[in-house]
């Protein structure tokens, strides 16, 4: 196994070195577009060696190419935007066409017919050609800036517009899952494309992977006004795309232009502007309060006109809405151990029995005697229970007429504070070399209340940090060879703790051995007949950093009627898993220890959960202390793509891709596995010398990977539809 792993490491390093030597890729892993076509004279004969220029109308950046001997030209690496196409050749009039709109990952075919005449004369075409792709068989749909900025979007999430694409099915957690919360970025991407599973799609922002390494969910969610457009490619995408069994979502962010521009906004949603619903009006209830403030802005422009541009944005979100619960809390008498006023639904007194009086009758049944006056003496009460009950609030509403149940109402705000920003700079160092750098950051802080005030009522605090840094360099080696290399770092950190984090467990008189093993949060006491503490959420802890280091590169080469593209993809996938449920302990208290007179028979009038709790007689208990693990997976791929223009009516797309996923490993060998063939050390002791099967630690002489290396080869052969000339 070690030799195999070393073999793949060596191959990956060789692949990366080769890519660097070639200076690497077209914006091919992704989002840039292309313009290709033929230049002909009126007779249809091709014209070789014609220089062409594509000028970005926003930045005034020029891109140059030349027709080859077959009269074919190609601009292989154009950021999405509007362009002016110009060409001139001796003996023909100048040609100019604008605007030509290039969308994300689009291969646009524009055939140019030159007219004989003086070079001082010019033919200008000002109509925008339809955005048809006749040179590629990729199927997908582009969501443009107009749709992103013009369509109504809850919480202004641009990714919500993937639902406009045929073949996309939304999952239950998509967006905000239908609730008042705005949703966490991890779950906003709960959708599947083209029949794939949720979490199986590749999401790219400016060509950089934007998914978590474990469940392939989204990380960065840029503001609406900072997204230029995105494309959902459902199927038949070419060989440059991989690590997906569904679709590819290609997002392009805005960049600075030659002119200064910006926007500021503030969106307010408040319940005082909303109408009450019919059922609330009928019941005389007011509309629950809800407040959402979403504000921000962006600005972009030139640092050095025509050469260096910058763009930045910020968006904040403040949200709050109440969560109300009706609970049952122990009465003042019950806290003192007096259950003389505790009644069942039938109006009969609930009798509490003393478990220490258990006797065996002649017929074999177990019988208990009730506490005198239906009250537990102070000497029998648990100091832990008394300490916990001090944190319980007293009833604040009458409760049910007979039982007194549902005697406490509590309301507190569930809040979210979110801040995110993006910084991007684009530079054209020379006519042949350009670069962009982007840094994106988002932090969401959620506070969800429990069912009662802290610390007894629980609640959860969640902080999500999302970060992405991208550096992308493109170089034109010649009119027929363009290279690019991109490296990125993407991080998603989820941290969740109980709202009572930092609670002093010693104040509950719990044993020191327990305190040393527990997280400093209020324990969960599930007590029958009343509302338990911490509502289960407070005992949960999580700290999970997820990192992806990615380097992607390729080379685009125009050779005759062939447009070749070669490249690779190298990623390090880190997942640090630290999560505990019941980290501060969970204890259950039922009626069982105070029911009677038959100790084995339950009834509606025998035993009470609070009584069992006061005695300290738990029916269950657990605590989890799971050490965190740090897993790492490796992924690399190589691909070759050929777009072969056989004729004016036929283009063949041929692609070959090789994917290798090296199974996750725990970096410090802190995982064990069951080996069914290993001799069991207890075999001889049990008199079974041939007994096999035992737990083994990974590492050493044992395998390190959690799963076997996954090697996938994909061959694509596609014939795209072509319109008649």
GIZI-V745069 format. One record per residue. RES is the residue in one letter. OMEGA is omega in whole degrees, -180 to 180 (NA if undefined). Layout:
# GIZI-V745069
((RES OMEGA) (RES OMEGA))
This chain:
# GIZI-V745069
((X 179) (X -180) (X 179) (X -179) (X 178) (X 180) (X -180) (X 175) (X -178) (X 178) (X -179) (X 180) (X 178) (X 179) (X -180) (X -180) (X 178) (X 180) (X 179) (X 179) (X 179) (X 180) (X 158) (X -131) (X 165) (X 177) (X -172) (X 178) (X 175) (X -156) (X -177) (X -178) (X -180) (X 170) (X 180) (X 179) (X 179) (X 172) (X -176) (X 173) (X -177) (X 180) (X -178) (X 178) (X -178) (X 180) (X 179) (X 173) (X 177) (X 177) (X 178) (X 179) (X 173) (X -177) (X 175) (X -174) (X -179) (X -175) (X -177) (X 177) (X 180) (X 174) (X -173) (X 174) (X -178) (X 177) (X 178) (X -176) (X 177) (X 179) (X -177) (X 175) (X 177) (X 166) (X -168) (X -170) (X -177) (X 173) (X 179) (X -179) (X 179) (X -174) (X 170) (X -179) (X -180) (X 172) (X 178) (X -179) (X -177) (X 179) (X -179) (X 176) (X 176) (X 178) (X 176) (X 177) (X 179) (X -6) (X 172) (X -174) (X 177) (X -179) (X -176) (X 176) (X -178) (X 170) (X -173) (X -180) (X 179) (X 177) (X -174) (X 175) (X 179) (X -178) (X 179) (X 180) (X 179) (X -179) (X 177) (X 177) (X -175) (X 171) (X -178) (X 176) (X -175) (X 178) (X 180) (X 179) (X 180) (X -175) (X 179) (X 176) (X 179) (X -179) (X -179) (X -180) (X 179) (X 178) (X 179) (X 180) (X 179) (X 172) (X -170) (X 178) (X -179) (X 179) (X -177) (X -176) (X -174) (X -177) (X 179) (X -178) (X 174) (X -176) (X 172) (X 180) (X -177) (X -178) (X 179) (X -177) (X 174) (X -180) (X 178) (X -174) (X 175) (X 179) (X 179) (X 178) (X -176) (X 177) (X -176) (X -179) (X -177) (X -178) (X 179) (X 179) (X 178) (X -179) (X 180) (X -179) (X -179) (X 179) (X 176) (X -177) (X -180) (X -171) (X 178) (X -179) (X 178) (X 176) (X 175) (X -174) (X 173) (X 179) (X 177) (X 179) (X 174) (X -177) (X -179) (X -178) (X 175) (X 177) (X -178) (X 172) (X -175) (X 178) (X -177) (X 178) (X -176) (X 179) (X 178) (X -176) (X -174) (X -176) (X 173) (X 178) (X -173) (X -180) (X -178) (X 178) (X -172) (X 178) (X -178) (X -173) (X 180) (X 178) (X 178) (X 177) (X 172) (X -177) (X 174) (X 180) (X -171) (X -177) (X 176) (X 174) (X -172) (X -167) (X -180) (X -179) (X 179) (X -177) (X 178) (X 171) (X 178) (X -179) (X 179) (X 176) (X -173) (X -176) (X 178) (X 178) (X -180) (X 177) (X 175) (X 180) (X -179) (X 178) (X 176) (X 178) (X -179) (X 180) (X 173) (X -176) (X 176) (X 179) (X -177) (X 173) (X -176) (X -177) (X 180) (X 178) (X -177) (X 175) (X 177) (X 179) (X -174) (X -174) (X 175) (X 179) (X -179) (X -179) (X -180) (X -179) (X 177) (X 179) (X 179) (X -179) (X 176) (X 180) (X 175) (X 179) (X 180) (X -171) (X 179) (X -180) (X 175) (X 178) (X 179) (X 179) (X -178) (X 166) (X 173) (X -170) (X 178) (X -175) (X -169) (X -173) (X 180) (X 177) (X 178) (X 178) (X 174) (X 174) (X 176) (X 177) (X 176) (X -176) (X 177) (X 175) (X -174) (X 169) (X -175) (X 178) (X 174) (X -172) (X 173) (X 179) (X -179) (X 178) (X 179) (X 179) (X -179) (X 178) (X 180) (X -180) (X -178) (X -179) (X -179) (X 179) (X 179) (X -172) (X 174) (X -180) (X -178) (X -177) (X 179) (X 179) (X 173) (X -177) (X 177) (X -174) (X -177) (X -178) (X -179) (X -179) (X -175) (X 178) (X 176) (X 180) (X 180) (X -180) (X 176) (X 180) (X 179) (X -177) (X 177) (X 176) (X 179) (X 173) (X 176) (X 179) (X 179) (X -178) (X 179) (X 180) (X -178) (X -177) (X -179) (X -174) (X -178) (X 177) (X 177) (X -180) (X -180) (X 179) (X 179) (X -177) (X 178) (X -180) (X 178) (X 174) (X 175) (X 178) (X 177) (X 172) (X -174) (X -177) (X -179) (X -174) (X -174) (X -173) (X -175) (X 178) (X 180) (X -174) (X -179) (X 177) (X -177) (X 179) (X 177) (X -176) (X 166) (X -171) (X 175) (X 172) (X -177) (X 176) (X 177) (X 179) (X 176) (X 175) (X -178) (X 174) (X 178) (X -179) (X 172) (X -177) (X 176) (X 176) (X -175) (X -175) (X 178) (X -173) (X 169) (X 178) (X 177) (X 174) (X -179) (X -177) (X 177) (X 175) (X 178) (X 178) (X -180) (X 174) (X -179) (X -176) (X 175) (X -176) (X 179) (X 179) (X 176) (X 3) (X -171) (X -172) (X 179) (X -173) (X -176) (X 173) (X -178) (X 175) (X 178) (X 176) (X 177) (X -177) (X 172) (X 175) (X -176) (X 172) (X -174) (X -178) (X 179) (X 179) (X 176) (X -179) (X 179) (X 178) (X -178) (X -178) (X 179) (X 180) (X 179) (X 171) (X -178) (X 174) (X -176) (X 175) (X -179) (X -176) (X 173) (X -179) (X 177) (X 179) (X 180) (X 179) (X 175) (X -179) (X 178) (X -178) (X -178) (X -179) (X -179) (X -177) (X -180) (X 179) (X 177) (X 179) (X 177) (X -179) (X -178) (X 179) (X 177) (X -177) (X -179) (X -179) (X -172) (X 172) (X -176) (X 174) (X -177) (X -179) (X 177) (X 174) (X 178) (X -173) (X -180) (X 178) (X 174) (X 177) (X -180) (X -179) (X 167) (X 179) (X 176) (X -176) (X -174) (X -178) (X -177) (X 176) (X -179) (X 172) (X -171) (X 171) (X 176) (X -176) (X 171) (X 172) (X -174) (X 171) (X -177) (X -180) (X 175) (X 179) (X 175) (X -175) (X 177) (X -178) (X -179) (X 180) (X -178) (X 172) (X -176) (X 175) (X 179) (X -179) (X -179) (X -175) (X -177) (X -178) (X 171) (X -172) (X -179) (X 175) (X 179) (X -171) (X 175) (X -177) (X 179) (X 166) (X -176) (X -177) (X 178) (X 176) (X 176) (X -177) (X 180) (X 178) (X -179) (X 177) (X -167) (X -175) (X 179) (X 178) (X -179) (X -2) (X 176) (X -174) (X -176) (X -175) (X 179) (X 177) (X -180) (X -177) (X 180) (X 178) (X -179) (X -176) (X -179) (X 178) (X 177) (X 179) (X 179) (X 179) (X -178) (X -178) (X -177) (X 176) (X 178) (X 177) (X 179) (X 172) (X 179) (X 175) (X -176) (X 178) (X 178) (X 176) (X -178) (X -177) (X 179) (X 175) (X 179) (X 178) (X 171) (X -176) (X 173) (X -178) (X 173) (X -178) (X 176) (X 173) (X -170) (X 179) (X -176) (X 179) (X 179) (X -176) (X -175) (X 172) (X 180) (X 176) (X 180) (X -178) (X 176) (X -179) (X 178) (X -179) (X 176) (X 174) (X 179) (X -171) (X -179) (X 176) (X 174) (X -168) (X -177) (X 175) (X -178) (X 179) (X 176) (X 178) (X -180) (X 178) (X -176) (X -178) (X -177) (X -180) (X -180) (X -177) (X 179) (X -176) (X -179) (X -180) (X -178) (X -178) (X 180) (X -173) (X -178) (X -179) (X -180) (X -180) (X -180) (X 176) (X 179) (X 175) (X 176) (X -180) (X -176) (X 177) (X -179) (X 178) (X 177) (X -174) (X 177) (X 179) (X -178) (X 179) (X -178) (X 179) (X -180) (X 173) (X 180) (X 176) (X -179) (X 177) (X -171) (X 176) (X -177) (X 175) (X -178) (X 178) (X 176) (X 179) (X NA))
